């Protein structure tokens, strides 16, 4: 399994931006990478995913505002979050899934087998 370490969370006003980073150990290019989030009292939910070949998919709630990307040279996946809303407040988790298919875009929690420790994002109104 790959080890994942997130960073970049913090406190931001509504309408602001943050960029989350997730550094992975291991053979980064073998993995589809995803971002999930969990708000207090709610279940963890899918946010975005990027395949090995950089295909992407997003939750409807973040389409047009969030962008996921990956940098193979830095073994890092990013989540650029713009036009943040108070309802985006949550702990954000990075996840990895080894995939033989370069276009594979997993979206469920069970599809991922490596997780980071999470980073808190708080959006004030």
C-alpha positions in Angstrom: 0.0 0.0 0.0 1.0 3.6 -0.6 1.5 6.1 2.3 -0.4 9.4 1.9 0.1 12.7 3.7 -2.3 15.6 3.2 -1.6 19.3 3.7 -3.1 22.7 2.8 -6.2 22.8 4.9 -7.2 25.9 7.0 -9.7 28.6 7.7 -11.0 30.6 4.8 -13.9 33.0 4.2 -16.8 32.1 1.9 -15.8 32.8 -1.7 -12.2 32.1 -1.0 -9.8 29.5 -2.3 -7.6 26.8 -0.9 -5.3 24.2 -2.5 -4.9 20.8 -0.8 -1.9 18.6 -1.5 -1.4 14.9 -0.9 2.1 13.4 -1.2 2.3 9.7 -1.9 5.1 7.2 -1.3 5.5 4.2 -3.5 4.9 3.9 -7.2 2.5 6.8 -7.6 1.9 6.3 -11.3 0.2 2.9 -10.6 -2.6 4.6 -8.6 -5.9 6.3 -9.2 -6.2 9.1 -6.6 -9.2 10.5 -4.9 -10.4 13.1 -2.5 -13.2 12.5 0.0 -14.6 14.7 2.8 -16.4 14.2 6.0 -18.4 16.9 7.8 -19.3 16.6 11.5 -22.2 14.2 12.0 -22.2 13.1 8.3 -20.8 10.2 6.4 -17.6 10.4 4.3 -18.5 11.4 0.8 -16.8 11.4 -2.6 -15.4 14.7 -3.9 -13.1 14.1 -6.9 -11.0 11.4 -8.5 -8.2 11.3 -11.1 -7.2 8.3 -13.0 -3.6 7.2 -13.8 -4.0 8.8 -17.2 -5.5 12.0 -15.7 -9.1 11.5 -16.5 -11.2 13.2 -13.8 -14.6 13.0 -12.2 -16.3 15.2 -9.6 -19.2 15.2 -7.2 -22.0 17.3 -8.5 -21.7 19.6 -5.5 -18.2 20.7 -6.4 -18.3 20.6 -10.3 -17.1 23.9 -11.7 -15.5 25.0 -8.4 -12.9 22.2 -7.6 -10.1 20.9 -9.8 -8.1 17.7 -9.1 -4.7 17.3 -10.7 -1.6 15.1 -10.3 2.1 15.7 -10.7 4.0 12.5 -11.2 7.4 14.2 -10.7 6.4 15.2 -7.2 4.2 12.1 -6.4 1.5 14.6 -5.4 -2.2 15.0 -6.1 -3.8 18.4 -5.6 -7.3 19.6 -5.0 -7.8 23.3 -6.0 -10.9 24.6 -4.3 -12.4 27.9 -5.5 -15.6 29.7 -4.6 -15.7 27.9 -1.3 -19.0 27.7 0.6 -19.7 27.1 4.3 -21.1 23.7 3.3 -17.6 22.7 2.1 -16.4 22.6 5.7 -15.1 19.2 6.5 -12.1 17.0 7.0 -10.7 16.2 3.6 -9.1 12.9 3.0 -6.8 11.7 0.2 -7.2 8.1 -1.0 -5.4 5.8 -3.4 -6.3 2.7 -5.4 -3.9 0.7 -7.4 -5.3 0.2 -10.9 -4.1 -1.7 -13.9 -6.5 0.2 -16.1 -5.2 3.7 -16.8 -8.7 5.2 -17.2 -10.2 3.7 -14.0 -12.2 6.3 -12.0 -13.3 4.8 -8.7 -15.9 6.8 -6.7 -16.8 4.8 -3.7 -15.0 4.5 -0.3 -14.7 0.7 -0.6 -12.8 1.1 -3.9 -9.9 2.8 -2.2 -7.5 0.9 0.1 -5.0 3.6 1.2 -6.0 6.7 3.1 -4.3 9.8 4.5 -4.9 11.2 8.0 -7.1 14.1 6.7 -6.8 17.8 6.7 -9.4 20.2 8.1 -11.0 22.8 5.9 -13.3 25.4 7.5 -15.2 27.9 5.5 -16.7 30.8 7.4 -19.8 32.7 6.2 
